[in-house]
Every structure is written in structure tokens, then in C-alpha cells.
Amino acid sequence: MRKLADLRNHILSNVPALKKNPDKLLTFIEDGNIEFWQGTNLSHNYTLPVRLIVTDYAGDVDQIIIPILSWLQVREPGSDPQNTISFEAELLNNNSYDISITVNITERVIVKTTEAGLDVEHVLPEPPLEMNSDAQWQIIADLHGLTEPVDGDD
């Protein structure tokens, strides 16, 4: 369940109030499931409804939600935007909330048998390569010795 630790670290790194007070971020997995296949294959998928609780939070909730959404774009590509994230909040006073956010994530585990035993790999999608917006592209086509121009109307 490495994605839970990855999500927690991402939030702590990107929410200044929680970076200063990491004990205000509580993380739980509630009612997780394991999907597996019968037979000799030990690979499986975790389905994790992760509960993030932020206590006594006085900032703007967008400061928490936006880092979660950016994490989901990379680590949960193709997730259902209607059912992946939900939240509840309790107003404590005029300045702070307790916020409970549920994020539904999955984690694929590939298990291979080796001579040394079992090789277990947790698959975490990597961030996509970003193109340099200032890059200039040039397309070079090798037309295999074609000396006459190609007419697109033929």
C-alpha cells in the first residue's frame, strides 16, 4: 500500500499548513478490497478507499484539494471524476474546520517467482514527460530516394 504513503507525502509537501504541522493529517484505509485470481498467480490489486482527515484546518480547502487532484492525475490516470473523491467538513469555530476527504485509489501488485523467492513490485504510474513549451520541432522524412514531389491529390 505504497500509494497511501505517496499520497500523504505529496499532501504534506504541497500544503504549507500541513507541512508545518504534519500531525494534523490523519490517514486511514477503510473497507479496502483485494482482487486476486485463482491459480498459481499471486499478483493482485488493492482497492483502497483512503480517508484523509485534516484537523483544525484554518486555510482554504482548495489548498488541500488541488494537490490531491494533481496527485490523482499522475498516480490514478483514468479515474472516474464522479466517484473518486468526496469530502465532509465540520465547522469548529469561525476560523477552522475538521475536514474528512475520501479518495478511492487502486494499487497493482505484480508477483513473480524467481530462483531467490518472490519478486514483488508495486506499480506506481510515473509522471508523464512534459514537453518544453519553448521547444521547436522539425520533421525530417526519408522518402527512400523519391525525387519527385508527392501530390496529395492522387
C-alpha positions in Angstrom: 0.0 0.0 0.0 2.7 2.4 -1.1 0.2 4.8 -2.8 -1.2 5.8 0.6 2.3 6.9 1.8 2.9 8.5 -1.6 -0.3 10.5 -1.4 0.4 11.5 2.2 3.9 12.7 1.3 2.5 14.6 -1.6 0.0 16.4 0.5 2.5 17.3 3.2 4.9 18.6 0.6 2.3 20.8 -1.1 0.1 22.1 1.7 2.1 24.7 3.7 -0.1 24.5 6.9 0.3 20.7 7.0 4.0 20.8 6.2 4.4 22.8 9.4 2.0 20.6 11.3 2.0 17.1 9.8 0.2 15.6 12.8 -2.9 17.4 11.6 -3.1 15.0 8.7 -4.5 11.6 9.6 -4.7 8.8 7.1 -6.7 5.6 7.1 -7.8 2.8 4.8 -11.5 1.9 5.3 -13.0 -1.2 3.9 -10.3 -2.0 1.4 -10.6 -4.9 -1.1 -8.1 -7.2 -2.7 -8.8 -8.5 -6.1 -6.9 -11.7 -7.0 -7.1 -14.5 -9.5 -7.3 -18.2 -8.7 -4.4 -20.4 -9.6 -0.7 -20.0 -9.2 -0.5 -16.3 -10.0 -0.1 -14.3 -6.8 -0.4 -10.9 -8.4 -3.3 -8.8 -7.1 -4.9 -5.4 -7.0 -5.7 -3.4 -3.9 -8.8 -1.1 -4.0 -8.3 1.4 -1.2 -10.9 3.9 -0.1 -8.4 6.2 1.7 -9.7 8.5 4.4 -7.7 11.7 4.9 -8.7 13.7 7.9 -7.3 17.2 8.4 -7.9 18.5 11.9 -8.4 22.1 13.0 -7.6 23.5 9.5 -7.9 27.3 9.1 -6.8 27.6 5.4 -8.8 27.4 2.2 -9.9 23.9 1.4 -8.6 24.4 -2.2 -5.1 24.3 -0.8 -5.8 20.7 0.1 -8.0 19.6 -2.8 -5.8 20.9 -5.6 -2.7 18.9 -4.5 -4.9 15.8 -4.2 -6.2 16.4 -7.7 -2.7 16.9 -9.1 -1.6 13.6 -7.4 -4.6 11.8 -8.9 -3.7 13.0 -12.5 -0.4 11.2 -12.2 -1.0 8.2 -9.9 -4.6 7.4 -10.9 -4.9 8.2 -14.6 -8.3 7.3 -15.9 -10.0 7.5 -12.6 -13.7 8.3 -12.6 -14.1 12.0 -11.7 -17.6 11.5 -10.4 -16.7 8.8 -7.9 -13.0 9.1 -7.0 -13.1 11.8 -4.3 -15.7 13.0 -1.7 -15.5 15.0 1.5 -17.2 16.1 4.6 -16.3 19.1 6.9 -17.3 20.2 10.3 -17.0 23.9 11.2 -15.3 24.1 14.6 -15.4 27.8 15.0 -15.5 30.8 12.7 -11.9 30.1 11.6 -11.3 26.4 11.4 -12.7 23.0 10.2 -12.1 19.3 10.6 -12.2 18.0 7.0 -12.6 14.4 6.0 -11.7 13.5 2.4 -12.2 10.1 0.9 -10.1 9.2 -2.2 -10.7 5.9 -3.9 -7.4 4.6 -5.3 -6.1 1.3 -6.6 -2.7 -0.3 -6.4 -1.5 -3.1 -8.6 1.0 -5.6 -7.3 2.9 -7.9 -9.6 4.3 -11.0 -8.0 6.8 -13.1 -9.9 8.5 -16.3 -8.8 12.3 -16.2 -9.1 15.1 -18.6 -8.1 15.6 -16.4 -5.0 11.9 -16.4 -4.0 9.2 -14.0 -4.8 9.8 -10.7 -6.6 7.0 -8.2 -5.5 6.5 -5.0 -7.4 4.0 -2.3 -6.5 3.1 -0.5 -9.8 3.0 3.3 -9.3 2.4 5.2 -12.6 5.2 7.6 -13.2 4.6 11.3 -14.1 4.3 11.8 -17.8 7.2 13.6 -19.5 6.4 17.2 -20.0 7.3 18.9 -23.3 9.3 22.0 -23.2 6.8 24.7 -24.4 9.7 26.6 -26.0 10.9 23.6 -28.0 10.9 23.8 -31.7 10.2 20.7 -33.8 11.5 19.8 -37.2 10.1 16.7 -39.1 12.6 15.0 -41.4 11.1 12.4 -43.7 13.2 9.8 -45.5 11.3 9.2 -48.7 13.6 6.3 -49.8 15.1 8.1 -52.8 11.9 9.6 -54.1 13.0 12.5 -56.3 9.6 13.8 -57.4 7.2 15.8 -55.2 4.3 13.8 -53.9 1.0 15.2 -54.9 -1.6 14.6 -52.2 -4.5 14.7 -54.8 -3.6 11.3 -56.4 
